[in-house]
Amino acid sequence: MPVETREISVIGKEDCGIVNITEIVSEKAQKSKIRNGTITIFCIGSTGAITTMEFESNLSKDVAETLDKLIPLNKDYHHHETWGDYNGGSHLRSLLIGPSLTVPVVEKRLTLGIWQQIVYINFDRTEKVRKIVLQIIGEF
């Protein structure tokens, strides 16, 4: 089965910076030779995540506020003793959401709902430039 791999870079603001990457991922799927299959979107790094959501500013605030309640960044995590970088909460948030997402591709189009966008979320305590791997698998 044919496989195509692409890489993109995304800049995410610190402490729950959410970036809509739907358009970039969609363009890569449309330019692919693969017509039908799946695309996996994978964040390289242990303090970022990939998921879907309705990308709008108030929901983005809700996500950040909810994660602050579940996994506060200012708590003293054991991880801080290892590296001294004080991003233990960032790692835990990434574990909760996950580093990847797989989306069906039908006739070179992503199969997403009307309000469903693909987002990268930076949970680290500093702004990050992240590499994201896109792997498209399927048939021509």
C-alpha positions as CSV (number, residue, x, y, z in Angstrom):
1,M,0.0,0.0,0.0
2,P,1.4,3.4,-0.9
3,V,2.7,5.7,1.8
4,E,3.6,9.4,1.5
5,T,5.2,11.3,4.4
6,R,5.3,15.1,4.7
7,E,6.5,17.4,7.5
8,I,5.2,20.8,8.5
9,S,6.3,23.3,11.2
10,V,3.9,25.1,13.5
11,I,4.5,27.8,16.1
12,G,2.5,27.4,19.3
13,K,2.2,30.0,22.1
14,E,3.1,28.9,25.6
15,D,0.7,27.3,28.1
16,C,-2.1,25.9,25.8
17,G,-1.5,27.7,22.6
18,I,-3.9,26.2,20.1
19,V,-3.2,26.4,16.4
20,N,-5.7,25.4,13.7
21,I,-3.7,23.3,11.2
22,T,-6.7,22.0,9.2
23,E,-6.0,24.0,6.0
24,I,-2.3,22.9,5.9
25,V,-3.2,19.3,6.4
26,S,-6.0,19.5,3.9
27,E,-3.7,21.0,1.3
28,K,-1.1,18.2,1.8
29,A,-3.9,15.6,1.4
30,Q,-5.1,17.2,-1.8
31,K,-1.6,17.4,-3.3
32,S,-0.9,13.8,-2.5
33,K,-1.0,11.1,-5.1
34,I,-3.2,9.1,-2.7
35,R,-6.9,9.5,-3.3
36,N,-8.5,7.3,-0.6
37,G,-7.0,6.2,2.7
38,T,-6.0,7.8,6.0
39,I,-3.8,10.6,7.1
40,T,-2.0,10.5,10.4
41,I,-1.0,13.8,12.0
42,F,1.8,13.2,14.6
43,C,3.4,15.9,16.8
44,I,7.1,15.3,17.4
45,G,7.6,16.3,21.1
46,S,6.3,15.3,24.5
47,T,4.7,18.6,25.5
48,G,2.4,19.1,22.5
49,A,-0.8,17.4,21.2
50,I,-3.0,16.9,18.2
51,T,-6.8,16.7,18.4
52,T,-9.9,18.0,16.8
53,M,-12.3,20.7,18.1
54,E,-14.4,23.6,17.0
55,F,-11.7,26.2,16.7
56,E,-13.1,29.4,18.1
57,S,-11.8,31.7,20.7
58,N,-14.2,31.0,23.5
59,L,-13.9,27.3,23.3
60,S,-10.1,27.7,23.2
61,K,-10.4,29.6,26.5
62,D,-12.6,26.8,27.9
63,V,-10.0,24.3,27.0
64,A,-7.2,26.2,28.7
65,E,-9.4,26.9,31.8
66,T,-10.5,23.2,32.1
67,L,-6.9,22.0,31.7
68,D,-5.8,24.5,34.4
69,K,-8.3,22.8,36.8
70,L,-7.4,19.3,35.8
71,I,-3.6,19.7,35.5
72,P,-2.3,23.0,36.9
73,L,1.0,24.1,35.4
74,N,2.2,25.8,38.6
75,K,2.0,22.6,40.7
76,D,5.3,21.1,42.0
77,Y,5.6,18.0,39.9
78,H,8.2,15.3,40.5
79,H,9.4,15.7,36.9
80,H,10.8,19.2,37.9
81,E,13.4,17.4,39.9
82,T,14.7,15.6,36.8
83,W,15.4,18.5,34.5
84,G,14.5,21.7,36.4
85,D,12.5,22.9,33.5
86,Y,9.2,23.1,35.4
87,N,7.0,21.7,32.7
88,G,5.7,18.5,34.4
89,G,2.2,19.7,33.9
90,S,2.9,20.3,30.2
91,H,3.9,16.6,29.8
92,L,0.8,15.4,31.7
93,R,-1.5,17.5,29.5
94,S,0.2,16.1,26.4
95,L,-0.4,12.5,27.8
96,L,-4.0,13.3,28.3
97,I,-4.8,14.6,24.8
98,G,-2.3,12.6,22.8
99,P,0.3,13.2,20.1
100,S,-1.6,12.0,17.1
101,L,-4.8,11.8,15.1
102,T,-5.9,9.7,12.2
103,V,-8.4,11.1,9.7
104,P,-10.0,9.3,6.8
105,V,-9.2,10.7,3.3
106,V,-11.9,10.2,0.7
107,E,-11.3,11.5,-2.9
108,K,-8.4,13.6,-1.5
109,R,-10.6,15.3,1.1
110,L,-10.4,15.0,4.8
111,T,-13.5,13.5,6.4
112,L,-14.3,16.1,9.0
113,G,-17.5,17.6,10.4
114,I,-18.6,21.1,9.5
115,W,-17.2,22.7,12.7
116,Q,-14.4,20.1,13.3
117,Q,-10.9,21.4,12.8
118,I,-7.5,19.7,13.4
119,V,-5.5,21.6,16.0
120,Y,-2.0,21.4,17.4
121,I,-1.8,22.4,21.1
122,N,1.5,23.6,22.7
123,F,1.4,22.8,26.4
124,D,5.0,23.8,27.1
125,R,5.9,26.8,29.3
126,T,7.5,28.6,26.3
127,E,6.5,29.3,22.7
128,K,7.6,26.3,20.6
129,V,8.3,25.7,16.9
130,R,7.1,22.1,16.4
131,K,7.6,19.6,13.6
132,I,4.5,17.7,12.8
133,V,4.7,14.6,10.6
134,L,1.8,13.8,8.2
135,Q,1.7,10.3,6.9
136,I,-0.8,9.5,4.2
137,I,-1.5,5.8,3.5
138,G,-4.0,4.5,0.9
139,E,-4.7,3.9,-2.8
140,F,-4.1,6.0,-5.8
